[in-house]
Amino acid sequence: MGKLAYDRSLTIDFDDRTLAHLQIVIGMKMRRGESFYFSWKDDHQVGDGRTSIWLHPTIPLVYKYYGSRSPAINPAWIHALEVSANTNSGLHIVPEPSVPINKAI
């Protein structure tokens, strides 16, 4: 289980594979200087609600992976996540499309 640390004030758990895909999409948006919302459904242990954060290139993010190996990357999932990030509601985790997965980018 990996962790995304946001502005030293919030740490969110995601499995390593999901976190790797999120890192790529967030990185693409940040390189372009874009700000956007990122929302996810909270684990039932913390209330089963929803959390949204505003991502901006000046806000520090840390990606901490549990495993030492890079997860396989699915370009179709990257595209689907990027499409969600470009909506008014912002980035949210969408189901991974079932297409062949490349080893790593």
BELMO-V439192 format. One record per residue. N is the residue number from 1. SS is DSSP state (a for helix, b for strand, c for the rest). PHI is phi in whole degrees, -180 to 180 (none if undefined). PSI is psi in whole degrees, -180 to 180 (NA if undefined). Layout:
n=N ss=SS phi=PHI psi=PSI
n=N ss=SS phi=PHI psi=PSI
This chain:
n=1 ss=c phi=none psi=118
n=2 ss=b phi=-88 psi=172
n=3 ss=b phi=-133 psi=141
n=4 ss=b phi=-111 psi=118
n=5 ss=b phi=-102 psi=126
n=6 ss=b phi=-113 psi=117
n=7 ss=c phi=51 psi=33
n=8 ss=c phi=56 psi=12
n=9 ss=c phi=-119 psi=-13
n=10 ss=b phi=-146 psi=134
n=11 ss=b phi=-125 psi=129
n=12 ss=b phi=-121 psi=136
n=13 ss=b phi=-91 psi=131
n=14 ss=b phi=-138 psi=150
n=15 ss=c phi=-66 psi=154
n=16 ss=a phi=-55 psi=-40
n=17 ss=a phi=-66 psi=-46
n=18 ss=a phi=-63 psi=-45
n=19 ss=a phi=-60 psi=-39
n=20 ss=a phi=-63 psi=-42
n=21 ss=a phi=-68 psi=-41
n=22 ss=a phi=-63 psi=-41
n=23 ss=a phi=-60 psi=-42
n=24 ss=a phi=-64 psi=-47
n=25 ss=a phi=-66 psi=-46
n=26 ss=a phi=-62 psi=-42
n=27 ss=a phi=-61 psi=-41
n=28 ss=a phi=-62 psi=-44
n=29 ss=a phi=-67 psi=-41
n=30 ss=a phi=-66 psi=-39
n=31 ss=a phi=-60 psi=-30
n=32 ss=c phi=-87 psi=1
n=33 ss=c phi=75 psi=21
n=34 ss=c phi=-90 psi=141
n=35 ss=c phi=-106 psi=149
n=36 ss=b phi=-167 psi=165
n=37 ss=b phi=-85 psi=150
n=38 ss=b phi=-131 psi=123
n=39 ss=b phi=-125 psi=149
n=40 ss=b phi=-151 psi=160
n=41 ss=b phi=-84 psi=129
n=42 ss=c phi=-73 psi=152
n=43 ss=c phi=-64 psi=147
n=44 ss=a phi=-61 psi=-22
n=45 ss=a phi=-70 psi=-20
n=46 ss=a phi=-114 psi=24
n=47 ss=c phi=113 psi=-7
n=48 ss=c phi=60 psi=28
n=49 ss=c phi=-98 psi=-147
n=50 ss=b phi=-136 psi=146
n=51 ss=b phi=-127 psi=141
n=52 ss=b phi=-129 psi=140
n=53 ss=b phi=-129 psi=153
n=54 ss=b phi=-95 psi=121
n=55 ss=b phi=-100 psi=131
n=56 ss=c phi=-140 psi=146
n=57 ss=c phi=-57 psi=-20
n=58 ss=c phi=-90 psi=-8
n=59 ss=c phi=-90 psi=124
n=60 ss=c phi=-68 psi=136
n=61 ss=b phi=-126 psi=142
n=62 ss=b phi=-129 psi=130
n=63 ss=b phi=-106 psi=116
n=64 ss=b phi=-117 psi=118
n=65 ss=c phi=-99 psi=143
n=66 ss=c phi=-74 psi=-46
n=67 ss=c phi=-86 psi=159
n=68 ss=c phi=-91 psi=-13
n=69 ss=c phi=-97 psi=144
n=70 ss=c phi=-72 psi=130
n=71 ss=c phi=-67 psi=156
n=72 ss=c phi=-65 psi=141
n=73 ss=b phi=-108 psi=134
n=74 ss=c phi=-106 psi=107
n=75 ss=a phi=-58 psi=-32
n=76 ss=a phi=-66 psi=-36
n=77 ss=a phi=-71 psi=-39
n=78 ss=a phi=-57 psi=-47
n=79 ss=a phi=-62 psi=-45
n=80 ss=a phi=-63 psi=-40
n=81 ss=a phi=-68 psi=-40
n=82 ss=a phi=-65 psi=-40
n=83 ss=a phi=-60 psi=-44
n=84 ss=a phi=-64 psi=-37
n=85 ss=a phi=-66 psi=-24
n=86 ss=c phi=-91 psi=10
n=87 ss=c phi=-94 psi=170
n=88 ss=c phi=-63 psi=-31
n=89 ss=c phi=-83 psi=-11
n=90 ss=c phi=87 psi=-175
n=91 ss=b phi=-64 psi=132
n=92 ss=b phi=-145 psi=156
n=93 ss=c phi=-77 psi=119
n=94 ss=c phi=-105 psi=158
n=95 ss=c phi=-61 psi=145
n=96 ss=c phi=-72 psi=126
n=97 ss=c phi=-64 psi=145
n=98 ss=c phi=-91 psi=88
n=99 ss=c phi=-133 psi=164
n=100 ss=c phi=-56 psi=140
n=101 ss=c phi=-102 psi=131
n=102 ss=b phi=-77 psi=157
n=103 ss=c phi=-59 psi=-64
n=104 ss=c phi=-162 psi=152
n=105 ss=c phi=-100 psi=NA
